[in-house]
Amino acid sequence: MKKVLFVCQDNICRSPMAEGFFNHQVLQSGLVSHLACGSAGMTNMHSGEPPHTLSIKAAGSRGVNIASQIARQVKFEDFQEFDIVLGMDTGNVRQLNAIALSVKGMPQKAKVHLFMEFAGLGEKDIPDPWGKTERDYEMVANMFEASMPLVVSMLTNR
């Protein structure tokens, strides 16, 4: 089974939506026994909290329920547990690579990538909707809805 971890800054906006859209796509594709995922944030500012209400609403309007997710911070063990770690923006990827390099002596299997680049859509960030409008959350949800079939395809072809 391949496991992917989606990471954004605080694990309440982008990465919970990514986790939800991924699980939805995996279920629709009949790949539940082949692919699994999780999500985390670079900080622990919102650890233990549910996703942002506008993330829940944007995902929910597309039939994806993320309301039961709980935010957590990235931990060293994630680089052993997951095969692929997908940062939502280039800043997240830089931070993730720094963490991976600092974990000397621990075996690591996770490869860090930028989400949109991994999906084959170029070196583009998923914009952080935090503190912005409902329309911004909807735009991010649209990006995940459009790109997640590509991410699932990339994982099943590796």
DSSP file (Angstrom, degrees, kcal/mol; ACC not computed):
  #  RESIDUE AA STRUCTURE BP1 BP2  ACC     N-H-->O    O-->H-N    N-H-->O    O-->H-N    TCO  KAPPA ALPHA  PHI   PSI    X-CA   Y-CA   Z-CA
    1    1 A M              0   0    0      0, 0.0     2,-0.4     0, 0.0    34,-0.2   0.000 360.0 360.0 360.0 133.3    0.0    0.0    0.0
    2    2 A K  E     -a   35   0A   0     32,-2.5    34,-2.1    80,-0.0     2,-0.4  -0.765 360.0-158.6 -94.0 140.3    1.3    3.5   -0.9
    3    3 A K  E     -a   36   0A   0     -2,-0.4    80,-2.2    32,-0.2    81,-1.8  -0.969   6.1-168.4-124.4 134.1    0.8    6.3    1.6
    4    4 A V  E     -ab  37  84A   0     32,-2.2    34,-1.5    -2,-0.4     2,-0.5  -0.948   7.4-154.8-122.1 140.7    0.8   10.0    0.9
    5    5 A L  E     -ab  38  85A   0     79,-2.5    81,-3.1    -2,-0.4     2,-0.5  -0.966   7.7-152.3-115.7 127.4    0.9   12.9    3.4
    6    6 A F  E     -ab  39  86A   0     32,-2.4    34,-2.2    -2,-0.5     2,-0.4  -0.847  17.6-168.9 -98.6 132.0   -0.5   16.3    2.4
    7    7 A V  E     +ab  40  87A   0     79,-2.6    81,-2.2    -2,-0.5    82,-0.3  -0.977  17.2 156.6-131.1 131.0    1.0   19.2    4.2
    8    8 A C  E     -a   41   0A   0     32,-1.6    34,-1.6    -2,-0.4    35,-0.2  -0.627  57.1 -79.9-128.6-165.9    0.1   22.9    4.5
    9    9 A Q  S    S+     0   0    0     32,-0.2    34,-2.3    -2,-0.2    33,-0.6   0.962 117.2   1.6 -67.7 -53.0    1.0   25.5    7.1
   10   10 A D  S    S-     0   0    0     31,-0.2    36,-0.3    32,-0.2    31,-0.3   0.435  89.4-120.8-120.3  -0.9   -1.5   24.8    9.9
   11   11 A N  S    S+     0   0    0     29,-0.3    30,-0.1    60,-0.1    61,-0.1   0.840  89.2  93.9  63.5  36.5   -3.5   21.7    8.7
   12   12 A I  S    S+     0   0    0     39,-0.1    40,-3.2    59,-0.1    43,-0.2   0.491  89.3  23.1-128.5 -11.3   -6.9   23.4    8.8
   13   13 A C  S  > S+     0   0    0     38,-0.2     4,-1.0    42,-0.1   115,-0.0   0.690 125.9  15.2-117.7 -75.9   -7.4   24.8    5.2
   14   14 A R  H  > S+     0   0    0      2,-0.2     4,-2.6     1,-0.2     5,-0.2   0.951 121.5  48.9 -77.8 -51.1   -5.5   23.2    2.3
   15   15 A S  H  > S+     0   0    0      1,-0.2     4,-2.6     2,-0.2     5,-0.2   0.851 109.4  52.1 -66.3 -33.9   -4.2   19.9    3.5
   16   16 A P  H  > S+     0   0    0      0, 0.0     4,-2.4     0, 0.0    -1,-0.2   0.912 111.7  48.2 -65.0 -37.5   -7.5   18.7    5.1
   17   17 A M  H  X S+     0   0    0     -4,-1.0     4,-2.9     2,-0.2     5,-0.3   0.929 111.0  50.8 -64.4 -42.5   -9.2   19.4    1.7
   18   18 A A  H  X S+     0   0    0     -4,-2.6     4,-2.5     1,-0.2     5,-0.2   0.930 110.8  48.8 -59.6 -45.2   -6.4   17.5   -0.1
   19   19 A E  H  X S+     0   0    0     -4,-2.6     4,-2.6     2,-0.2    -1,-0.2   0.923 113.4  47.4 -59.9 -44.8   -6.9   14.6    2.2
   20   20 A G  H  X S+     0   0    0     -4,-2.4     4,-2.3     2,-0.2    -2,-0.2   0.928 113.7  45.5 -64.2 -46.6  -10.7   14.6    1.7
   21   21 A F  H  X S+     0   0    0     -4,-2.9     4,-2.3     2,-0.2    -1,-0.2   0.859 113.2  51.9 -66.7 -34.8  -10.5   14.9   -2.1
   22   22 A F  H  X S+     0   0    0     -4,-2.5     4,-2.9    -5,-0.3     5,-0.2   0.959 110.9  46.2 -64.2 -50.8   -7.8   12.2   -2.2
   23   23 A N  H  X S+     0   0    0     -4,-2.6     4,-2.3     1,-0.2    -2,-0.2   0.886 112.7  51.4 -60.1 -38.6   -9.9    9.8   -0.1
   24   24 A H  H  X S+     0   0    0     -4,-2.3     4,-2.5    -5,-0.2    -1,-0.2   0.929 112.4  45.5 -62.7 -45.8  -13.0   10.6   -2.2
   25   25 A Q  H  X S+     0   0    0     -4,-2.3     4,-1.9     2,-0.2    -2,-0.2   0.895 112.2  51.3 -65.5 -41.1  -11.0    9.9   -5.5
   26   26 A V  H  X>S+     0   0    0     -4,-2.9     5,-2.6     2,-0.2     4,-0.5   0.917 112.1  47.0 -62.7 -43.7   -9.5    6.6   -4.1
   27   27 A L  H ><5S+     0   0    0     -4,-2.3     3,-1.1    -5,-0.2    -2,-0.2   0.933 112.7  48.7 -63.0 -47.0  -13.0    5.4   -3.0
   28   28 A Q  H 3<5S+     0   0    0     -4,-2.5    -1,-0.2     1,-0.2    -2,-0.2   0.810 112.9  49.1 -62.6 -30.0  -14.5    6.3   -6.4
   29   29 A S  H 3<5S-     0   0    0     -4,-1.9    -1,-0.2    -5,-0.2    -2,-0.2   0.479 110.4-120.6 -89.8  -3.6  -11.6    4.5   -8.2
   30   30 A G  T <<5S+     0   0    0     -3,-1.1     3,-0.2    -4,-0.5    -3,-0.2   0.830  76.8 123.9  69.4  32.0  -11.9    1.4   -6.1
   31   31 A L    >>< +     0   0    0     -5,-2.6     3,-2.2    -6,-0.2     4,-2.0   0.113  20.8 120.6-111.7  20.4   -8.3    1.7   -4.8
   32   32 A V  T 34 S+     0   0    0     -6,-0.4    -1,-0.2     1,-0.3    -5,-0.1   0.816  77.5  50.3 -57.4 -33.6   -8.9    1.7   -1.1
   33   33 A S  T 34 S+     0   0    0     -3,-0.2    -1,-0.3     1,-0.2    -2,-0.1   0.514 116.5  42.6 -83.1  -2.9   -6.7   -1.3   -0.6
   34   34 A H  T <4 S+     0   0    0     -3,-2.2   -32,-2.5     1,-0.2     2,-0.4   0.681 113.0  40.8-112.6 -25.8   -3.9    0.3   -2.6
   35   35 A L  E  <  +a    2   0A   0     -4,-2.0     2,-0.3   -34,-0.2    -1,-0.2  -0.972  53.7 169.0-133.9 141.7   -3.7    3.9   -1.4
   36   36 A A  E     -a    3   0A   0    -34,-2.1   -32,-2.2    -2,-0.4     2,-0.3  -0.950   9.2-175.3-142.8 162.3   -4.0    5.7    1.9
   37   37 A C  E     -a    4   0A   0     -2,-0.3     2,-0.3   -34,-0.2   -32,-0.2  -0.929  12.1-173.6-150.7 174.4   -3.3    9.2    3.1
   38   38 A G  E     -a    5   0A   0    -34,-1.5   -32,-2.4    -2,-0.3     2,-0.3  -0.909  17.4-134.4-154.7 178.6   -3.1   11.7    5.9
   39   39 A S  E     +a    6   0A   0     -2,-0.3     2,-0.3   -34,-0.2   -32,-0.2  -0.983  21.3 168.4-143.3 157.0   -2.6   15.4    6.4
   40   40 A A  E     -a    7   0A   0    -34,-2.2   -32,-1.6    -2,-0.3   -29,-0.3  -0.958  23.3-124.1-157.2 168.8   -0.5   17.6    8.7
   41   41 A G  E     -ac   8  73A   0     31,-2.4    33,-2.9    -2,-0.3   -32,-0.2  -0.835  20.3-125.6-120.2 159.8    0.7   21.1    9.2
   42   42 A M  S    S+     0   0    0    -34,-1.6     2,-0.2   -33,-0.6   -32,-0.2   0.789  97.5  43.5 -72.1 -27.8    4.1   22.7    9.6
   43   43 A T  S    S-     0   0    0    -34,-2.3    -2,-0.2   -35,-0.2     3,-0.2  -0.668  72.2-137.1-112.3 169.0    3.0   24.3   12.9
   44   44 A N    >   +     0   0    0     -2,-0.2     3,-1.1     1,-0.1    29,-0.1   0.152  69.6 116.4-106.1  17.3    1.1   23.1   15.9
   45   45 A M  T 3  S+     0   0    0      1,-0.3    -1,-0.1    27,-0.1   -35,-0.1   0.826  89.5  23.7 -56.6 -35.5   -1.0   26.3   16.1
   46   46 A H  T >  S+     0   0    0    -36,-0.3     3,-2.3    -3,-0.2    25,-0.4   0.175  84.9 149.5-118.3  16.6   -4.3   24.5   15.4
   47   47 A S  T <  S+     0   0    0     -3,-1.1    25,-0.2     1,-0.3    -3,-0.1  -0.246  71.3  22.2 -54.0 135.3   -3.4   20.9   16.5
   48   48 A G  T 3  S+     0   0    0     23,-3.1    -1,-0.3     1,-0.3    24,-0.1   0.338 101.6 112.8  88.8  -5.8   -6.5   19.1   17.8
   49   49 A E    <   -     0   0    0     -3,-2.3    22,-3.3     1,-0.1    -1,-0.3  -0.620  67.8-114.6 -97.8 157.6   -8.9   21.4   15.9
   50   50 A P        -     0   0    0      0, 0.0    20,-0.2     0, 0.0     3,-0.1  -0.318  50.2 -75.3 -76.6 170.7  -11.2   20.6   13.0
   51   51 A P        -     0   0    0      0, 0.0   -38,-0.2     0, 0.0   -39,-0.1  -0.201  64.4 -78.4 -60.8 160.0  -10.7   22.1    9.6
   52   52 A H    >>  -     0   0    0    -40,-3.2     4,-2.3     1,-0.1     3,-0.6  -0.287  42.0-118.5 -57.0 143.4  -11.6   25.7    8.9
   53   53 A T  H 3> S+     0   0    0      1,-0.3     4,-2.3     2,-0.2    -1,-0.1   0.839 114.8  52.6 -58.5 -34.5  -15.4   26.1    8.5
   54   54 A L  H 3> S+     0   0    0      2,-0.2     4,-2.3     1,-0.2    -1,-0.3   0.807 107.8  51.5 -74.8 -27.1  -14.9   27.4    4.9
   55   55 A S  H <> S+     0   0    0     -3,-0.6     4,-2.5   -43,-0.2     5,-0.3   0.919 111.1  48.3 -67.8 -44.3  -12.8   24.4    4.0
   56   56 A I  H  X S+     0   0    0     -4,-2.3     4,-2.6     1,-0.2    -2,-0.2   0.920 114.4  46.5 -59.8 -44.3  -15.5   22.1    5.3
   57   57 A K  H  X S+     0   0    0     -4,-2.3     4,-2.0    -5,-0.2    -2,-0.2   0.917 112.4  48.5 -66.3 -44.8  -18.1   24.0    3.3
   58   58 A A  H  < S+     0   0    0     -4,-2.3     4,-0.3     2,-0.2    -2,-0.2   0.911 117.2  41.6 -64.7 -42.9  -16.1   24.1    0.1
   59   59 A A  H ><>S+     0   0    0     -4,-2.5     5,-2.1     1,-0.2     3,-1.8   0.928 113.2  54.2 -68.2 -44.5  -15.3   20.4    0.2
   60   60 A G  H ><5S+     0   0    0     -4,-2.6     3,-2.0    -5,-0.3    -2,-0.2   0.831  97.9  62.5 -60.5 -34.4  -18.9   19.5    1.3
   61   61 A S  T 3<5S+     0   0    0     -4,-2.0    -1,-0.3     1,-0.3    -2,-0.2   0.639 106.5  47.9 -68.0 -11.0  -20.4   21.4   -1.6
   62   62 A R  T < 5S-     0   0    0     -3,-1.8    -1,-0.3    -4,-0.3    -2,-0.2   0.157 127.5 -98.0-111.2  14.4  -18.6   18.8   -3.8
   63   63 A G  T < 5S+     0   0    0     -3,-2.0     2,-0.6     1,-0.2    -3,-0.2   0.686  85.2 126.7  80.0  18.8  -19.7   15.8   -1.8
   64   64 A V      < -     0   0    0     -5,-2.1     2,-0.7    -8,-0.1    -2,-0.2  -0.945  45.7-155.7-115.1 116.5  -16.5   15.5    0.3
   65   65 A N        +     0   0    0     -2,-0.6     3,-0.1   -45,-0.1    -9,-0.1  -0.813  28.9 154.8 -96.2 116.1  -16.9   15.4    4.1
   66   66 A I    >   +     0   0    0     -2,-0.7     3,-1.7   -10,-0.2    -1,-0.1   0.279  40.1 109.4-117.4   8.0  -13.8   16.6    6.0
   67   67 A A  T 3  S+     0   0    0      1,-0.3    -1,-0.1   -11,-0.1   -11,-0.1   0.739  74.8  54.4 -61.5 -26.5  -15.6   17.7    9.2
   68   68 A S  T 3  S+     0   0    0    -18,-0.1    -1,-0.3    -3,-0.1    -2,-0.1   0.493  82.1 111.7 -90.3  -1.6  -14.2   14.9   11.3
   69   69 A Q    <   -     0   0    0     -3,-1.7     2,-0.4   -57,-0.0    -3,-0.0  -0.354  55.1-149.7 -69.3 153.1  -10.5   15.5   10.5
   70   70 A I        -     0   0    0    -20,-0.2   -23,-0.1    -2,-0.0    -2,-0.1  -0.993  16.9-119.5-127.7 129.0   -8.3   16.7   13.3
   71   71 A A        +     0   0    0    -22,-3.3   -23,-3.1    -2,-0.4     2,-0.3  -0.324  37.0 169.0 -67.6 145.3   -5.3   19.0   12.7
   72   72 A R        -     0   0    0    -25,-0.2   -31,-2.4   -24,-0.1     2,-0.3  -0.962  32.0-107.2-148.9 165.0   -1.8   17.8   13.7
   73   73 A Q  B     -c   41   0A   0     -2,-0.3   -31,-0.2   -33,-0.2   -29,-0.1  -0.678  40.8 -97.8 -94.3 149.2    1.8   18.9   13.2
   74   74 A V        -     0   0    0    -33,-2.9     2,-0.3    -2,-0.3    -1,-0.1  -0.361  45.1-163.6 -58.0 141.4    4.3   17.1   10.9
   75   75 A K    >   -     0   0    0      1,-0.1     3,-1.7    -3,-0.0     4,-0.4  -0.910  32.2-109.1-129.6 160.0    6.5   14.7   12.9
   76   76 A F  T >  S+     0   0    0     -2,-0.3     3,-1.6     1,-0.3     4,-0.3   0.856 115.0  63.0 -54.1 -39.4    9.8   13.0   12.2
   77   77 A E  T >> S+     0   0    0      1,-0.3     4,-2.4     2,-0.2     3,-1.5   0.726  86.1  74.1 -62.9 -21.8    8.1    9.6   12.0
   78   78 A D  H <> S+     0   0    0     -3,-1.7     4,-2.3     1,-0.3    -1,-0.3   0.832  89.0  59.6 -59.7 -31.1    6.0   10.8    9.0
   79   79 A F  H <4 S+     0   0    0     -3,-1.6    31,-2.2    -4,-0.4    30,-2.2   0.626 112.1  39.7 -75.4 -12.3    9.2   10.5    6.9
   80   80 A Q  H <4 S+     0   0    0     -3,-1.5    -2,-0.2    -4,-0.3    -1,-0.2   0.750 118.3  45.9 -97.5 -36.3    9.3    6.8    7.7
   81   81 A E  H  < S+     0   0    0     -4,-2.4     2,-0.3    28,-0.0    -2,-0.2   0.876 106.3  59.5 -77.9 -39.6    5.6    6.0    7.6
   82   82 A F     <  -     0   0    0     -4,-2.3    27,-0.3    -5,-0.2   -78,-0.2  -0.643  59.6-155.6 -98.3 149.3    4.6    7.8    4.3
   83   83 A D  S    S+     0   0    0    -80,-2.2    28,-2.0     1,-0.3     2,-0.4   0.837  85.1  26.3 -84.7 -38.5    6.0    7.1    0.8
   84   84 A I  E     -bd   4 111A   0    -81,-1.8   -79,-2.5    26,-0.3     2,-0.5  -0.988  62.4-163.7-130.8 134.5    5.2   10.6   -0.6
   85   85 A V  E     -bd   5 112A   0     26,-2.8    28,-2.6    -2,-0.4     2,-0.6  -0.985  12.2-162.3-118.5 120.4    4.9   13.9    1.2
   86   86 A L  E     -bd   6 113A   0    -81,-3.1   -79,-2.6    -2,-0.5     2,-0.3  -0.897   2.7-156.2-111.5 111.2    3.2   16.6   -0.8
   87   87 A G  E     -bd   7 114A   0     26,-2.6    28,-3.0    -2,-0.6    29,-0.2  -0.608  14.4-139.5 -81.6 143.1    3.6   20.2    0.3
   88   88 A M  S    S+     0   0    0    -81,-2.2    38,-3.1    -2,-0.3     2,-0.3   0.752  82.5  15.0 -76.4 -24.3    1.0   22.7   -0.8
   89   89 A D  S  > S-     0   0    0    -82,-0.3     4,-2.2    36,-0.2     3,-0.2  -0.934  84.3-100.2-145.0 169.6    3.4   25.5   -1.6
   90   90 A T  H  > S+     0   0    0     -2,-0.3     4,-2.3     1,-0.2     5,-0.1   0.819 120.1  56.8 -63.5 -31.1    7.1   26.0   -2.2
   91   91 A G  H  > S+     0   0    0      2,-0.2     4,-2.3     1,-0.2    -1,-0.2   0.922 107.5  47.9 -64.3 -43.6    7.6   27.3    1.4
   92   92 A N  H  > S+     0   0    0     -3,-0.2     4,-2.8     2,-0.2    -2,-0.2   0.915 110.9  51.7 -61.1 -42.8    6.1   24.1    2.8
   93   93 A V  H  X S+     0   0    0     -4,-2.2     4,-2.6     2,-0.2    -2,-0.2   0.908 109.1  50.2 -62.5 -42.6    8.4   22.0    0.5
   94   94 A R  H  X S+     0   0    0     -4,-2.3     4,-1.9     2,-0.2    -1,-0.2   0.936 113.3  46.1 -59.9 -46.6   11.5   23.9    1.7
   95   95 A Q  H  X S+     0   0    0     -4,-2.3     4,-2.1     1,-0.2    -2,-0.2   0.903 112.4  50.3 -64.0 -41.8   10.5   23.4    5.4
   96   96 A L  H  X S+     0   0    0     -4,-2.8     4,-2.7     1,-0.2    -1,-0.2   0.909 109.8  50.2 -64.1 -42.5    9.7   19.7    4.8
   97   97 A N  H  X S+     0   0    0     -4,-2.6     4,-2.2     1,-0.2    -1,-0.2   0.877 109.0  52.6 -63.7 -36.9   13.1   19.1    3.1
   98   98 A A  H  X S+     0   0    0     -4,-1.9     4,-1.5     2,-0.2    -2,-0.2   0.908 110.6  47.2 -64.2 -42.1   14.9   20.8    6.0
   99   99 A I  H  X S+     0   0    0     -4,-2.1     4,-0.8     2,-0.2     3,-0.3   0.940 111.1  51.5 -63.3 -46.5   13.1   18.5    8.4
  100  100 A A  H >< S+     0   0    0     -4,-2.7     3,-0.7     1,-0.2    -2,-0.2   0.893 110.7  48.4 -58.9 -40.6   14.0   15.5    6.3
  101  101 A L  H 3< S+     0   0    0     -4,-2.2    -1,-0.2     1,-0.2    -2,-0.2   0.806 106.9  57.0 -69.1 -29.2   17.7   16.5    6.2
  102  102 A S  H 3< S+     0   0    0     -4,-1.5     2,-1.3    -3,-0.3    -1,-0.2   0.611  86.8  81.2 -78.5 -11.2   17.7   17.1   10.0
  103  103 A V    X<  +     0   0    0     -4,-0.8     3,-1.1    -3,-0.7    -1,-0.2  -0.464  66.0 171.0 -94.6  62.7   16.6   13.5   10.7
  104  104 A K  T 3   +     0   0    0     -2,-1.3    -3,-0.0     1,-0.2    -2,-0.0  -0.478  61.2  23.5 -74.5 143.7   20.0   11.9   10.3
  105  105 A G  T 3  S+     0   0    0      1,-0.2    -1,-0.2    -2,-0.2    -2,-0.0   0.287  97.4 105.6  86.6 -11.0   20.4    8.3   11.3
  106  106 A M  S <  S-     0   0    0     -3,-1.1    -1,-0.2   -30,-0.0     2,-0.2  -0.881  76.8-118.1-101.1 130.7   16.7    7.5   10.9
  107  107 A P        -     0   0    0      0, 0.0     2,-0.4     0, 0.0    -3,-0.0  -0.463  34.9-166.0 -65.4 135.6   15.7    5.5    7.8
  108  108 A Q        +     0   0    0     -2,-0.2   -28,-0.2     1,-0.1   -29,-0.1  -0.973  27.0 169.8-126.4 138.2   13.4    7.6    5.6
  109  109 A K        +     0   0    0    -30,-2.2   -29,-0.2    -2,-0.4     2,-0.1   0.574  49.0 107.1-114.6 -17.5   11.3    6.4    2.7
  110  110 A A        -     0   0    0    -31,-2.2     2,-0.5   -26,-0.1   -26,-0.3  -0.384  52.8-155.5 -70.1 136.2    9.3    9.5    2.1
  111  111 A K  E     -d   84   0A   0    -28,-2.0   -26,-2.8    -2,-0.1     2,-0.4  -0.941  15.0-137.3-106.9 132.5   10.0   11.7   -1.0
  112  112 A V  E     +d   85   0A   0     -2,-0.5     2,-0.3   -28,-0.2   -26,-0.2  -0.765  31.0 164.1 -95.6 133.4    9.0   15.3   -0.7
  113  113 A H  E     -d   86   0A   0    -28,-2.6   -26,-2.6    -2,-0.4     2,-0.4  -0.952  43.5-103.4-140.9 159.4    7.3   17.0   -3.7
  114  114 A L  E  >  -d   87   0A   0     -2,-0.3     4,-2.7   -28,-0.2     5,-0.2  -0.746  37.8-128.1 -79.5 131.5    5.3   20.1   -4.5
  115  115 A F  H  > S+     0   0    0    -28,-3.0     4,-1.9    -2,-0.4     5,-0.2   0.911 104.0  41.9 -50.6 -57.0    1.6   19.0   -4.8
  116  116 A M  H  4>S+     0   0    0      8,-0.6     5,-2.8     1,-0.2     6,-0.3   0.845 114.6  51.8 -66.1 -33.6    0.8   20.6   -8.2
  117  117 A E  H >45S+     0   0    0      7,-0.3     3,-1.4     4,-0.2     5,-0.3   0.913 108.4  51.4 -67.5 -41.4    4.2   19.5   -9.7
  118  118 A F  H 3<5S+     0   0    0     -4,-2.7    -2,-0.2     1,-0.3    -1,-0.2   0.869 105.9  55.7 -61.1 -36.2    3.6   15.9   -8.5
  119  119 A A  T 3<5S-     0   0    0     -4,-1.9    -1,-0.3    -5,-0.2    -2,-0.2   0.561 120.9-112.2 -72.8  -7.4    0.2   16.1  -10.2
  120  120 A G  T < 5S+     0   0    0     -3,-1.4    -3,-0.2    -4,-0.3    -2,-0.1   0.706  87.4 116.1  84.4  20.9    2.0   17.0  -13.5
  121  121 A L  S   <S-     0   0    0     -5,-2.8    -4,-0.2     1,-0.3    -5,-0.1   0.201  77.6-102.3-109.6  15.0    0.6   20.5  -13.5
  122  122 A G        -     0   0    0     -6,-0.3     2,-2.2    -5,-0.3    -1,-0.3  -0.164  55.1 -44.3  94.0 173.2    3.8   22.5  -13.1
  123  123 A E  S    S+     0   0    0     -6,-0.1     2,-0.4    -7,-0.1    -1,-0.1  -0.494  84.9 139.1 -81.7  73.1    5.6   24.3  -10.3
  124  124 A K        -     0   0    0     -2,-2.2    -8,-0.6   -10,-0.1    -7,-0.3  -0.937  46.7-131.1-120.0 141.2    2.5   26.1   -8.9
  125  125 A D        -     0   0    0     -2,-0.4   -36,-0.2    -9,-0.1   -37,-0.1  -0.568  17.8-124.0 -82.4 150.6    1.5   26.6   -5.4
  126  126 A I        -     0   0    0    -38,-3.1  -112,-0.1    -2,-0.2    14,-0.1  -0.891  43.8-120.6 -85.2 115.1   -1.9   25.9   -4.0
  127  127 A P        -     0   0    0      0, 0.0   -38,-0.0     0, 0.0    13,-0.0  -0.283  18.1-116.4 -64.6 142.6   -2.7   29.3   -2.6
  128  128 A D        -     0   0    0      1,-0.1     9,-0.1     2,-0.1     8,-0.0  -0.680  23.3-167.2 -79.4 118.0   -3.4   29.6    1.1
  129  129 A P    >   +     0   0    0      0, 0.0     3,-2.6     0, 0.0     8,-0.2   0.537  40.6 133.9 -83.2  -4.5   -7.0   30.8    1.6
  130  130 A W  T 3  S+     0   0    0      1,-0.3     3,-0.1     6,-0.1    -2,-0.1  -0.180  79.3   6.6 -51.0 128.2   -6.5   31.5    5.3
  131  131 A G  T 3  S+     0   0    0      1,-0.3    -1,-0.3     0, 0.0     2,-0.1   0.540 113.2 102.7  77.5   7.4   -8.0   34.9    6.1
  132  132 A K  S <  S-     0   0    0     -3,-2.6    -1,-0.3     1,-0.2     2,-0.1  -0.277  75.3 -68.0-109.3-163.4   -9.5   35.3    2.7
  133  133 A T    >>  -     0   0    0     -2,-0.1     4,-1.4    -3,-0.1     3,-0.7  -0.315  39.5-107.0 -89.3 167.7  -13.0   35.0    1.2
  134  134 A E  H 3> S+     0   0    0      1,-0.2     4,-2.3     2,-0.2     5,-0.2   0.857 120.4  62.0 -57.3 -36.0  -15.3   32.0    0.7
  135  135 A R  H 3> S+     0   0    0      1,-0.2     4,-2.1     2,-0.2    -1,-0.2   0.862  99.7  53.6 -59.9 -36.5  -14.5   32.4   -3.0
  136  136 A D  H <> S+     0   0    0     -3,-0.7     4,-2.0     2,-0.2    -1,-0.2   0.893 108.6  48.6 -66.8 -39.6  -10.8   31.7   -2.3
  137  137 A Y  H  X S+     0   0    0     -4,-1.4     4,-2.4     2,-0.2    -2,-0.2   0.893 110.5  51.7 -65.5 -39.4  -11.7   28.5   -0.5
  138  138 A E  H  X S+     0   0    0     -4,-2.3     4,-2.4     2,-0.2    -2,-0.2   0.889 107.6  52.5 -63.5 -39.5  -13.9   27.5   -3.4
  139  139 A M  H  X S+     0   0    0     -4,-2.1     4,-1.9     2,-0.2    -2,-0.2   0.911 110.2  47.8 -62.5 -42.9  -11.0   28.1   -5.8
  140  140 A V  H  X S+     0   0    0     -4,-2.0     4,-2.2     2,-0.2    -2,-0.2   0.917 110.6  51.4 -64.6 -43.4   -8.7   25.9   -3.8
  141  141 A A  H  X S+     0   0    0     -4,-2.4     4,-2.8     1,-0.2    -2,-0.2   0.900 108.4  52.6 -60.1 -40.4  -11.4   23.2   -3.7
  142  142 A N  H  X S+     0   0    0     -4,-2.4     4,-2.2     1,-0.2    -1,-0.2   0.891 107.2  52.4 -61.0 -39.5  -11.7   23.4   -7.5
  143  143 A M  H  X S+     0   0    0     -4,-1.9     4,-2.1     2,-0.2    -2,-0.2   0.918 112.6  44.3 -63.4 -43.5   -7.9   22.9   -7.8
  144  144 A F  H  X S+     0   0    0     -4,-2.2     4,-2.4     2,-0.2    -2,-0.2   0.915 111.7  52.5 -67.5 -42.7   -8.1   19.8   -5.7
  145  145 A E  H  < S+     0   0    0     -4,-2.8    -1,-0.2     1,-0.2    -2,-0.2   0.894 115.5  41.5 -60.4 -39.9  -11.1   18.4   -7.4
  146  146 A A  H  < S+     0   0    0     -4,-2.2     4,-0.3    -5,-0.2    -1,-0.2   0.841 121.9  38.4 -76.5 -34.8   -9.4   18.9  -10.8
  147  147 A S  H >X S+     0   0    0     -4,-2.1     4,-1.8    -5,-0.2     3,-0.7   0.702  93.6  80.2 -93.8 -20.4   -6.0   17.6   -9.9
  148  148 A M  H 3X S+     0   0    0     -4,-2.4     4,-2.7     1,-0.3     5,-0.2   0.857  88.4  56.5 -63.6 -36.0   -6.7   14.7   -7.5
  149  149 A P  H 3> S+     0   0    0      0, 0.0     4,-2.1     0, 0.0    -1,-0.3   0.884 108.8  49.8 -59.3 -33.8   -7.4   12.2  -10.3
  150  150 A L  H <> S+     0   0    0     -3,-0.7     4,-2.5    -4,-0.3    -2,-0.2   0.897 109.9  49.4 -69.5 -40.2   -3.9   13.0  -11.6
  151  151 A V  H  X S+     0   0    0     -4,-1.8     4,-2.2     2,-0.2     5,-0.2   0.935 112.0  48.0 -63.2 -46.6   -2.3   12.5   -8.2
  152  152 A V  H  X S+     0   0    0     -4,-2.7     4,-2.1     1,-0.2    -2,-0.2   0.911 112.1  50.4 -61.9 -41.6   -4.0    9.2   -7.8
  153  153 A S  H  X S+     0   0    0     -4,-2.1     4,-1.4    -5,-0.2    -1,-0.2   0.911 108.7  51.5 -61.8 -43.4   -3.0    8.2  -11.3
  154  154 A M  H  < S+     0   0    0     -4,-2.5     4,-0.4     1,-0.2    -1,-0.2   0.906 111.5  47.9 -60.6 -41.2    0.7    9.1  -10.6
  155  155 A L  H >< S+     0   0    0     -4,-2.2     3,-0.6     1,-0.2    -1,-0.2   0.855 111.7  48.2 -69.8 -34.9    0.7    7.0   -7.4
  156  156 A T  H 3< S+     0   0    0     -4,-2.1    -1,-0.2     1,-0.2    -2,-0.2   0.688 111.0  51.7 -80.9 -15.8   -0.8    4.0   -9.0
  157  157 A N  T 3<        0   0    0     -4,-1.4    -1,-0.2    -3,-0.2    -2,-0.2   0.413 360.0 360.0 -97.4   1.1    1.6    4.1  -11.9
  158  158 A R    <         0   0    0     -3,-0.6    -1,-0.2    -4,-0.4    -2,-0.1   0.433 360.0 360.0 -93.5 360.0    4.7    4.3   -9.7
